[in-house]
Amino acid sequence: MSPVLSGRLKTRLAANEQLGLVWLTLGHASITEMAAHSGADALVIDLQHGLWDRRSLETTVGIAAGTAPVIARVADSSTTAIGNALDAGCDGVLVPLIESREQAEQAISAARFPPHGHRSGGGVRPLAMGFGTYLERAGHVAVGLMIETAAGVDQAETIIATPGLDFVLIGTGDLGISYAARGQGSDATEKGCLRVKEACARAGIPCGIFTGNVDKALERRAEGYHLVVLASDVDVVRDAFNGVVRDFAGAA
């Protein structure tokens, strides 16, 4: 956890500020550095679907330190996955595929040291900075849960009421797949998003939604979502290559 940024993410979430995120999947340190200096409110390191490993995560948190808070979208809600991300010094974790109050409690407990949870103490970065110092800052870690299935929406109110939750982010891609599996379309997905957002508003919990491009991010921000995704590194790199090749071919 960055000494400079420690607690800033959690504080901004608690103040219900609207934050623009950059999503990083490619696992590349140089891309992280450029994203960190872009002025984004936070970086999301995608450990679930991305190319990151434990060593590259440790490196990228160090690169971003003092510049942008780092949220790790962990692979799952296990104690090991969440602990590894926080041992690397991330300012927050985002836990996917939460469908029940029990899963929410497990995820939040895995991110907190006793007596508030069951996280294990250790890690290269915490020990290097001095574990006592790190322990003082560990309470500033932000914990977010992803609601991204129809089953999760069905339990949204009980999930959002879990003590210790800092924010929710709706995963629109998986949510659409989940409703399609029930034989329902985009209208059901949008109603699910609205239900989660309204439940968050009643509970005073910031609600985010995966958007993926700046136009959709602006649209969702106007609807009242607190966290939106401005871009992913995959889209930025792909679109840049496709654009210059297309322009060159057109000029020729």
C-alpha positions, 0 to 999 in steps of 0.5 A: 500500500502506497505511503502517499496514497494510503487511505485516499481511495477509501476516503473518496469512496466514503465521500461518494465521489465519482471515480473514473477507473482504468482497467489493466489486463495485459500484465505489462509494467510500462503500460501500468506506468503510463496509465498511472500518470494519465490522471485516472482516479484508480487503476484496476489490475485484473487478476481474474482474466488478465495476464498478471502473476504475483511477481508482476503484481508486486512490480506494478503496485510499486510503479503506481505508488504515489501516483494512482491507487491500485485496486486488484480485481482478484481471481476469486473470493478465497482467503489466498487470492485476497491476501496475495493482492493485499500483501502486494500493497494494493489499496483495495480489492474487488471480489468477483461473482458474489451471489450471497451474504455468506460469500460477501462476509467471507470476502470482506473477512479475508481482507481484514486482520483479526479481530475484524477478519481472518487475513494472515500477516505477511508479504514482502512489501509489508515486511519491507516497510515495517509490519507495524507501520503496514498494520496501521495502514491496513485498515484503510484498504477498500473492499469492493464486491462485484454483483454480476449474475442474476443470482447476485441481483436476487440477493443484492439487498442482503449482499449490500448490507454486509458490514465492512463493504466499501463499494459495489461494482456491477459486471455488465458482461457476465450479468448479461450472460447470466440473464441470457441463460435464464432466457431474458434479454437486455431489458432484464439486465438493465433492470438488474443494474437499476435494482443494485444501484437503488439498493446501494443508494438506500444503504449509502454504498457507492455503486459502480458499473463496468463501462469500458469506454469514455462515452458509456462512462459519461452516460453511466456517471450521469445516471448516478453511478459512482465508479465507471471504467474509462478504458481498458488497456486491451481496447486502447492498444487494439484500437490504436493499432487498428486505427493507424493501419486503417488510416494508412490503408485509406490514404494509400 
